[in-house]
Each structure stands twice: as C-alpha cells, then as structure tokens.
C-alpha cells in the first residue's frame, strides 16, 4: 500500500493541476463555465460509478450462483475497490475532459476572424 501511495499522490496532483482545481475549489470561486463543467463531470462520474456498482453486484451474484454460495472472500476487496473508484471517479473524468484555456493569441485571432467576416 505504501508503495502505491507516492505515485497516487503525484498522479492526483497532476490531474488537479490539469483541471485547475475544478473539483477542489468552492462553488462561489468558480465562474459559470467552470461551474457547468463541474456539474457535467460529476454527472458523468456518477453514471460511470453506477454502472461499475451494477457490474460488481452482477459479478458477485453470478459467481455466487455458479459456485452455489456467495463468494465471501471476494466481496470485501471488490466493494473496497469500487468505493475507491467511486471516490476518485470525478477526478479521473475531470482529468480526461480537461481542456486548455484559450491563450490571448487565440482570443485575438478569434476577434480578428469575427471582424473580418
């Protein structure tokens, strides 16, 4: 567990940096675009976690049905793994959906194109 902790912390820091703290900042600090993006990220993460929980429950029930009893040895580790994924899924989704902020050059070019057209 300790071996995984350092890479976990580094990866979380990198994702938080890429998303500019989208999930870490308080709602009143975010602008409208960031607030809408946070809502989309949380909704998508919730859907993905729900599907993961359904798959885990189905796997446990199927394995229990085939073996003739509930697989008690696998239940606790599987549920802990699903809980951890549920906890970090919003961060992963935000990291995957992160987009670069437009630079000043991009904004100037967009303004030039709008005025030329």
PLY file of the C-alpha trace (Angstrom):
ply
format ascii 1.0
element vertex 117
property float x
property float y
property float z
element edge 116
property int vertex1
property int vertex2
end_header
0.00 0.00 0.00
2.81 2.41 0.88
4.45 1.73 -2.50
1.30 2.91 -4.29
0.81 6.00 -2.13
3.55 8.17 -3.68
2.53 7.56 -7.34
-1.12 8.04 -6.28
-0.33 11.43 -4.73
1.72 12.53 -7.74
-0.99 11.45 -10.20
-3.69 13.22 -8.18
-1.59 16.39 -8.08
-1.02 16.28 -11.83
-4.73 15.79 -12.53
-5.67 18.59 -10.12
-3.15 20.83 -11.86
-4.55 19.96 -15.28
-8.11 20.71 -14.17
-7.03 23.85 -12.28
-8.68 22.52 -9.11
-12.12 22.22 -10.71
-13.28 19.75 -8.06
-11.26 21.19 -5.19
-12.41 24.82 -5.33
-15.57 26.05 -3.66
-18.58 26.81 -5.86
-18.51 30.60 -5.27
-14.93 30.76 -6.61
-15.85 29.19 -9.97
-17.18 31.13 -12.93
-20.27 29.97 -14.87
-18.29 27.88 -17.36
-16.34 26.12 -14.62
-19.49 25.52 -12.58
-21.24 23.97 -15.60
-18.18 21.82 -16.33
-18.10 20.64 -12.72
-21.76 19.65 -12.94
-21.13 17.72 -16.18
-18.10 15.96 -14.67
-19.96 14.96 -11.53
-22.96 13.70 -13.52
-20.79 11.60 -15.84
-18.76 10.23 -12.92
-21.99 9.31 -11.12
-23.26 7.42 -14.18
-19.95 5.57 -14.58
-19.85 4.64 -10.89
-23.44 3.43 -11.01
-22.57 1.15 -13.94
-19.48 -0.09 -12.10
-21.51 -0.87 -8.97
-24.10 -2.72 -11.07
-21.33 -4.73 -12.77
-19.74 -5.58 -9.41
-23.07 -6.68 -7.94
-23.84 -8.75 -11.05
-20.39 -10.38 -10.90
-20.82 -11.27 -7.24
-24.33 -12.65 -7.78
-23.29 -14.61 -10.86
-20.23 -16.06 -9.14
-22.34 -16.92 -6.11
-24.95 -18.59 -8.30
-22.38 -20.69 -10.16
-20.48 -21.68 -7.02
-23.64 -22.31 -5.05
-22.97 -19.69 -2.37
-21.91 -16.07 -2.08
-18.18 -15.53 -2.72
-17.38 -14.07 0.68
-13.64 -13.98 0.05
-14.07 -11.60 -2.89
-16.90 -9.42 -1.59
-14.93 -7.14 0.74
-11.97 -6.43 -1.62
-14.32 -5.88 -4.55
-16.54 -3.49 -2.60
-13.49 -1.59 -1.28
-12.13 -1.28 -4.83
-15.50 0.02 -6.06
-15.64 2.50 -3.17
-12.17 3.84 -4.05
-13.16 4.16 -7.71
-16.36 5.95 -6.65
-14.25 8.37 -4.61
-11.79 9.23 -7.40
-14.03 8.87 -10.49
-14.93 12.60 -10.61
-11.24 13.48 -10.59
-10.49 11.00 -13.38
-13.39 12.24 -15.50
-12.33 15.86 -14.96
-8.78 14.97 -15.93
-9.94 13.26 -19.11
-12.22 16.16 -20.04
-9.71 18.92 -19.19
-9.19 21.40 -21.98
-6.54 24.05 -22.32
-7.60 27.59 -21.57
-7.61 29.82 -24.65
-4.48 31.94 -24.82
-4.52 35.66 -25.56
-3.29 34.94 -29.10
-6.27 32.62 -29.70
-8.67 35.27 -28.41
-7.12 37.93 -30.66
-7.28 35.61 -33.68
-10.94 34.82 -32.98
-11.66 38.54 -32.71
-9.83 39.22 -35.99
-11.81 36.48 -37.76
-15.09 37.85 -36.41
-14.30 41.39 -37.55
-13.07 40.23 -40.99
-16.24 38.20 -41.68
0 1
1 2
2 3
3 4
4 5
5 6
6 7
7 8
8 9
9 10
10 11
11 12
12 13
13 14
14 15
15 16
16 17
17 18
18 19
19 20
20 21
21 22
22 23
23 24
24 25
25 26
26 27
27 28
28 29
29 30
30 31
31 32
32 33
33 34
34 35
35 36
36 37
37 38
38 39
39 40
40 41
41 42
42 43
43 44
44 45
45 46
46 47
47 48
48 49
49 50
50 51
51 52
52 53
53 54
54 55
55 56
56 57
57 58
58 59
59 60
60 61
61 62
62 63
63 64
64 65
65 66
66 67
67 68
68 69
69 70
70 71
71 72
72 73
73 74
74 75
75 76
76 77
77 78
78 79
79 80
80 81
81 82
82 83
83 84
84 85
85 86
86 87
87 88
88 89
89 90
90 91
91 92
92 93
93 94
94 95
95 96
96 97
97 98
98 99
99 100
100 101
101 102
102 103
103 104
104 105
105 106
106 107
107 108
108 109
109 110
110 111
111 112
112 113
113 114
114 115
115 116
